[in-house]
C-alpha cells in the first residue's frame, strides 16, 4: 500500500471554462496574464486565435515548438509586443537584441559561461550563500519571519555580483530587491498602448513610475563601467578576468559598442539573477508544504556536505535537491511566455498528418506556463512531484516539453549557471535552517516579466539544530 501523502498542489489560476470578453481580456492582461488561459490551452496541442485583428498561434506541441525555436528558427523574429515591453528597459541587451547585434553580443558573452569557469563560480556561490545564511542565525527556537522572495533576490544578486563582476558593482544592496520589484512592476508589464501596437515614442502611462528606477539602474551600470575602465587603464594586470572586463575589452577590439556593453551589463544586473531568485523562493515554499520532500532533501544535503567535496560537484551529487528546484521551475517558470512572429509563411505537420499553416506575420506564443501544466504531457500536472525529475525518470520528459530556459539558438546562456547556484544555495540554507509557512504565507503567482509571488513569501525560519531539538 502506498502510504505517501497526496501530492501538494501549490496555488495557481484554474483554467477558464468560459471565454472572456474582449474587455475582460484587456483587464486580465493588465492585471495578471496567467489568469487569462482557458481549458484549451491546457488540453490542446495548438490553438489559432485572433485578438484586435492580430492572428496568434498558441503552441503546446513539443514537435511544433522544436520547429519554431530550432528547425526553422531563422523564420521567427521576436514579436512586436515583447519588444515593446522589454526594449525600453534592455535596449540591445542579449534578451532583446536581434540580427547581427544579437550575434555579436552572444559571441562576446559566451566565453564567461564555458565549463572552465565552473570551479571558480561554484566556490564564489558557496561563499556568498554561507555569508547570507548569517542573516538567519538571529532566529531563535521559535523562529523568525523573513520575506523570502526579497531575500532570494538579495542572495542571487550577491552571487551574480561576485561571480560576474568580482563584487565591484557600484551599488548598495540595501534597497536592491525593492528596486528590482519596482522596475518589474512598472516597466515589465503590458501597457494598453502595447496591445494597440502604438509606436514606442507614445507614452506608456503604466510605466511612468518606473523610469526613475530604470535611470537609477542605468546610472549604476555607467558608474560600474567607469570604475573598471579606470582600473584597467591604471594597471591592466590588476583587473579581474571576469564578465565585466571581458565586455569592456570588446570596445577596444570593435566587438561591441559602448552602448551595447551598457545594455548587456544592465541585462545581467537587472534580470540575470531575477529568474533564479523567483524559482528559489517558489522551491522553498513548495518544500515547506511537503515534509517528506523536505526530509529527503535534508538527508541529501547533509550527506554530501559531510563528504567535504568541492561545491562544483554538488549539482551532480544532489539529484533530489536539483529535482525539487526543477519541479518548481516547471510549476512556476520564471519566464512564463516565449513570443515569436513568423517572417514568412510556414507550415508544420505532426506525426498524425495534421498540418498547421502559419501565415506571415502571425504571432507564435509558446507558453511554458501552460506547457508545463498541460494534460497531454504531464501526469498530475498541477501537483508538486520532484521525483519526475530524478535521473531514472528524466528520460520520460521530452526536450521541448520542459522549457524553463527556452531552446534553440536563443536558449538561456546561463542555464547551467542558474542550476548550479540554485543547488548550492538550497544546500547551504536547508543544511542549516528550516523554512515554514506562517498564517500570512498566501502567495499567488503573477506575471510581471517573471512569475512572482503576489503578496510576497513571508516564511518562518528556524535553525535546524533548534527545530530538531524541539
C-alpha positions in Angstrom: 0.0 0.0 0.0 1.3 3.5 -0.9 1.5 5.4 2.3 2.8 8.6 0.8 0.5 11.7 1.2 -1.4 13.1 -1.7 0.9 15.4 -3.7 0.8 19.1 -2.9 -0.9 21.3 -5.4 0.5 24.9 -5.0 -1.7 27.9 -5.8 -2.3 28.7 -9.5 -5.2 30.0 -11.6 -7.7 27.4 -12.6 -8.2 27.1 -16.4 -11.1 29.3 -17.6 -14.2 27.4 -18.6 -15.9 30.3 -20.3 -14.1 32.5 -22.9 -13.6 36.0 -21.6 -15.0 39.1 -23.3 -12.7 41.5 -25.1 -12.8 43.9 -22.2 -12.1 41.1 -19.7 -9.1 40.0 -21.8 -7.6 43.5 -21.6 -8.2 43.8 -17.9 -6.7 40.3 -17.2 -3.6 41.0 -19.4 -3.0 44.2 -17.5 -3.6 42.6 -14.1 -2.1 39.1 -14.4 -1.8 37.4 -17.8 -1.5 34.0 -16.1 -5.2 34.2 -15.3 -6.2 34.5 -19.0 -5.8 30.9 -20.2 -8.7 28.6 -20.7 -9.1 24.8 -20.8 -8.0 24.5 -24.4 -4.6 26.0 -23.5 -4.1 23.1 -21.1 -5.5 20.3 -23.2 -4.9 21.0 -27.0 -1.6 20.9 -28.8 -2.2 24.2 -30.5 -4.8 26.9 -30.9 -5.3 29.5 -33.6 -7.0 32.7 -32.4 -7.4 36.4 -33.2 -7.4 39.4 -30.9 -7.6 43.0 -32.0 -7.1 41.8 -35.6 -3.9 40.1 -34.7 -3.5 36.5 -35.6 -2.0 34.3 -32.9 -0.9 30.7 -32.8 -0.6 29.3 -29.3 1.7 26.3 -29.4 2.0 23.5 -26.8 3.0 20.6 -29.1 6.7 19.8 -28.4 7.3 19.0 -32.1 5.9 22.3 -33.3 7.8 24.1 -30.5 11.0 22.5 -31.9 10.1 23.6 -35.4 9.7 27.2 -34.4 12.6 27.5 -31.9 15.2 25.2 -33.6 14.5 23.7 -37.0 13.2 26.9 -38.7 14.3 29.4 -36.1 15.5 31.9 -38.8 11.9 32.4 -39.9 10.8 33.6 -36.5 11.8 37.0 -35.0 10.9 38.5 -31.7 7.2 39.5 -31.5 6.3 43.2 -31.5 4.6 43.2 -28.1 7.5 41.5 -26.4 9.9 44.1 -27.8 7.6 47.0 -26.9 7.7 45.8 -23.3 11.4 44.8 -23.0 13.4 47.1 -25.3 12.7 50.3 -23.3 14.4 48.6 -20.4 17.2 46.5 -22.0 17.6 48.1 -25.5 20.2 46.0 -27.3 21.0 43.6 -24.4 21.2 39.9 -25.1 17.5 39.3 -24.3 16.2 41.8 -26.8 18.8 42.3 -29.5 18.3 40.7 -32.9 20.2 40.0 -36.0 23.9 41.0 -36.1 23.7 42.9 -32.8 22.5 39.7 -31.1 25.2 37.6 -32.7 27.9 39.9 -31.5 26.5 40.0 -28.0 26.1 36.2 -27.8 29.7 35.7 -29.1 31.0 38.3 -26.6 29.3 36.8 -23.6 29.7 33.1 -24.3 33.3 32.7 -23.0 32.2 33.6 -19.5 29.9 30.6 -19.3 32.3 27.9 -20.5 33.0 24.9 -18.2 36.4 26.2 -17.3 34.8 28.9 -15.2 32.6 26.5 -13.3 35.1 25.8 -10.5 35.5 29.4 -9.6 31.8 30.2 -9.9 30.9 27.3 -7.5 33.3 28.5 -4.9 32.1 32.0 -5.0 28.4 30.9 -4.9 29.2 28.8 -1.8 30.9 31.7 -0.1 28.0 34.1 -0.8 25.4 31.6 0.3 27.3 31.0 3.6 27.7 34.7 4.2 24.0 35.3 3.5 23.0 32.5 5.9 24.3 34.6 8.7 21.2 36.7 8.4 19.0 33.9 9.6 21.1 33.0 12.6 19.3 35.5 14.6 16.2 33.3 14.5 15.7 31.5 17.9 13.9 28.4 18.9 10.5 29.8 17.9 11.9 31.0 14.6 11.7 34.4 13.0 9.7 35.5 9.9 11.6 36.7 6.9 10.4 37.9 3.5 11.9 35.0 1.5 11.1 36.3 -2.0 13.1 39.5 -1.3 15.8 37.5 0.4 16.4 35.3 -2.6 16.6 38.3 -4.8 19.4 39.7 -2.5 21.2 36.4 -2.3 21.2 35.7 -6.1 22.3 39.3 -6.7 25.2 38.8 -4.3 26.2 35.7 -6.2 25.9 37.5 -9.6 27.9 40.5 -8.4 30.7 38.2 -7.1 30.9 35.8 -10.0 30.5 38.1 -13.0 31.6 41.4 -11.6 34.1 40.4 -8.8 31.9 42.3 -6.3 32.6 45.6 -8.0 29.1 46.7 -8.9 28.8 50.3 -7.8 25.6 49.9 -5.7 24.4 49.2 -2.2 22.2 46.1 -1.8 20.1 47.6 0.9 17.3 48.6 -1.4 18.2 46.4 -4.3 15.3 43.9 -4.0 12.8 46.8 -3.7 14.4 48.5 -6.8 14.1 45.3 -8.8 10.5 44.8 -7.8 9.7 48.4 -8.7 11.4 48.1 -12.1 9.5 44.9 -13.0 6.2 46.2 -11.6 6.3 49.4 -13.6 8.5 48.6 -16.6 7.9 44.8 -17.1 4.2 45.0 -17.7 1.9 45.1 -20.7 0.5 48.6 -21.2 -2.7 49.3 -23.1 -0.6 51.1 -25.8 1.3 47.8 -26.3 -1.9 46.0 -27.1 -2.8 48.7 -29.6 0.7 48.4 -31.1 1.3 52.1 -30.6 4.8 53.3 -31.6 7.4 53.2 -28.8 7.5 57.0 -28.6 3.9 57.1 -27.4 4.0 57.4 -23.6 3.0 54.4 -21.6 1.2 55.7 -18.5 1.7 52.5 -16.5 5.5 52.8 -16.8 5.9 56.4 -15.9 6.7 55.5 -12.3 9.4 53.0 -13.4 11.5 55.5 -15.4 13.2 56.8 -12.2 14.2 53.3 -11.2 15.4 52.5 -14.7 17.5 55.6 -14.7 19.0 54.5 -11.4 20.0 51.1 -12.8 21.5 52.8 -15.9 23.5 55.1 -13.6 24.7 52.1 -11.7 25.9 50.5 -14.9 27.7 53.6 -16.1 29.5 54.1 -12.7 30.5 50.4 -12.7 31.9 50.6 -16.2 33.8 53.8 -15.5 35.3 52.4 -12.3 36.5 49.3 -14.0 37.8 51.2 -17.0 39.8 53.4 -14.8 41.3 50.4 -13.0 42.2 48.7 -16.4 43.9 51.9 -17.6 45.9 52.3 -14.4 47.1 48.7 -14.2 45.6 46.3 -16.7 47.1 43.3 -14.9 45.2 44.1 -11.7 41.7 44.0 -13.4 39.8 40.7 -12.6 39.4 38.4 -15.6 35.6 38.4 -15.3 32.4 39.2 -17.3 32.8 42.9 -16.8 36.4 43.1 -18.1 35.6 40.7 -20.9 32.8 43.1 -22.2 34.9 46.2 -21.8 37.7 44.6 -23.8 35.2 44.3 -26.6 35.1 48.0 -27.1 38.8 48.1 -27.8 38.5 45.3 -30.5 35.3 46.6 -32.0 33.3 43.6 -30.9 30.6 45.7 -29.1 29.9 49.4 -28.9 29.9 51.1 -25.6 26.1 51.4 -25.7 25.8 47.6 -26.4 28.1 46.9 -23.5 26.0 49.0 -21.2 22.8 47.3 -22.4 24.3 43.8 -21.7 25.6 44.7 -18.3 22.1 46.1 -17.4 20.5 42.9 -18.7 22.6 40.8 -16.4 22.4 43.1 -13.4 18.7 43.7 -13.7 17.5 40.4 -15.0 20.3 37.9 -14.8 19.7 36.8 -11.3 15.9 37.5 -11.1 14.8 34.3 -12.7 16.8 32.1 -10.3 15.6 34.2 -7.3 12.0 33.6 -8.1 12.4 29.9 -8.6 14.4 29.6 -5.4 11.6 31.3 -3.4 8.9 29.1 -5.0 11.1 26.0 -4.2 11.3 26.8 -0.5 7.6 27.5 -0.5 6.7 24.1 -2.1 9.1 22.2 0.1 7.7 23.8 3.2 4.3 22.3 2.2 5.8 18.8 1.6 7.5 17.5 4.8 8.5 14.2 3.2 10.3 16.0 0.3 12.0 18.3 2.8 13.3 15.4 4.8 14.7 13.7 1.6 16.4 17.0 0.7 17.8 17.4 4.2 19.2 13.9 4.2 20.9 14.5 0.8 22.4 17.9 1.6 23.6 16.7 5.0 25.3 13.7 3.5 27.0 15.5 0.6 28.3 18.3 2.8 29.6 15.8 5.3 31.8 14.4 2.5 33.6 17.7 2.1 33.5 17.6 -1.7 34.1 20.6 -3.9 30.8 22.6 -4.5 31.2 22.4 -8.3 30.3 18.7 -7.9 27.1 19.3 -5.8 24.9 19.7 -8.9 25.6 16.0 -9.8 25.7 14.7 -6.2 22.4 16.2 -5.1 19.9 14.9 -7.7 16.9 15.2 -5.3 17.7 18.9 -4.5 18.1 19.6 -8.2 14.8 17.8 -8.9 13.0 19.8 -6.3 14.2 23.0 -7.9 13.4 21.9 -11.4 9.9 20.9 -10.4 9.4 24.4 -9.0 10.7 25.7 -12.4 8.0 23.6 -14.1 5.1 24.8 -12.0 6.4 28.4 -11.8 8.5 29.0 -14.8 10.3 32.4 -14.2 9.8 33.3 -17.9 6.2 32.1 -18.5 6.0 33.1 -22.2 8.1 32.9 -25.3 6.9 35.2 -28.1 7.8 35.0 -31.8 6.4 36.3 -35.0 6.6 34.5 -38.4 8.7 36.4 -41.0 7.4 34.3 -43.9 4.6 31.8 -44.3 5.4 28.4 -42.8 3.8 25.0 -42.2 4.3 22.0 -40.0 2.9 18.5 -40.0 2.7 16.3 -36.9 3.1 12.5 -36.7 -0.7 12.0 -37.3 -0.6 14.0 -40.6 -2.3 17.1 -39.2 -0.9 20.3 -40.7 -0.6 23.7 -39.1 -0.5 26.6 -41.6 1.4 29.6 -40.2 0.9 32.8 -42.2 3.5 35.5 -42.4 3.1 38.0 -39.6 1.4 35.6 -37.2 2.4 35.8 -33.6 3.5 32.5 -32.2 3.1 32.2 -28.5 4.9 29.4 -26.7 3.7 29.4 -23.1 5.9 27.4 -20.6 3.2 28.3 -18.1 0.6 26.2 -19.9 3.0 23.7 -21.5 4.4 22.8 -18.1 0.9 22.2 -16.8 -0.5 20.5 -19.9 -2.7 17.4 -19.5 -1.3 15.8 -22.7 2.3 15.8 -21.5 2.3 15.5 -17.7 0.8 13.2 -15.1 -0.9 15.2 -12.3 0.3 18.4 -14.0 -0.8 20.7 -11.1 1.0 18.7 -8.4 4.5 19.3 -7.0 6.2 15.9 -7.6 10.1 16.4 -7.8 10.5 12.6 -8.4 9.6 13.2 -12.0 13.0 14.9 -12.5 15.2 12.3 -10.8 17.8 10.7 -13.2 15.9 7.5 -13.5 12.7 9.3 -14.7 14.3 12.2 -16.6 14.2 10.3 -20.0 10.4 10.4 -19.9 10.5 14.2 -20.2 10.9 15.4 -23.8 13.4 18.2 -24.5 10.7 20.5 -25.8 8.2 19.6 -23.1 10.1 21.5 -20.4 11.3 25.0 -21.3 12.4 27.0 -18.2 15.4 28.2 -20.2 13.9 28.3 -23.7 15.5 26.3 -26.5 17.3 26.8 -29.8 19.9 29.5 -30.7 18.4 31.8 -28.0 18.4 29.3 -25.2 19.4 30.9 -21.9 23.2 31.2 -21.9 23.2 31.0 -18.1 21.1 27.8 -17.7 23.9 25.7 -16.1 25.0 28.7 -14.0 21.4 29.1 -12.6 21.1 25.4 -11.8 24.4 25.4 -10.0 23.7 28.5 -7.9 20.3 27.2 -7.0 21.5 23.8 -5.8 24.3 25.4 -3.8 22.0 28.0 -2.2 19.4 25.4 -1.3 22.1 23.0 0.1 23.6 25.7 2.3 20.2 27.1 3.5 18.5 23.8 4.1 21.5 22.3 5.8 21.2 25.0 8.5 17.6 26.1 8.6 14.0 25.1 8.1 11.6 27.3 6.2 7.9 27.0 7.3 4.6 28.6 6.5 3.0 31.3 8.5 -0.6 32.4 8.6 0.3 35.2 6.2 2.0 33.0 3.6 -0.5 33.2 0.9 1.3 33.7 -2.4 -0.4 34.0 -5.7 1.6 33.7 -9.0 1.5 36.9 -11.0 3.3 37.5 -14.3 5.3 40.7 -14.2 8.0 39.8 -16.7 8.8 36.9 -14.3 6.5 34.7 -12.3 6.4 36.5 -9.0 4.5 35.7 -5.7 1.9 38.4 -5.2 1.9 39.4 -1.5 5.4 38.1 -1.2 6.6 35.0 0.7 6.8 35.5 4.4 8.2 32.4 6.0 9.3 31.4 9.4 13.0 30.4 9.6 14.3 28.2 12.4 17.8 26.9 12.8 17.6 23.1 12.3 19.6 22.4 15.4 16.9 24.0 17.4 13.9 22.7 15.4 15.2 19.1 15.7 15.9 19.5 19.4 12.4 20.9 19.9 
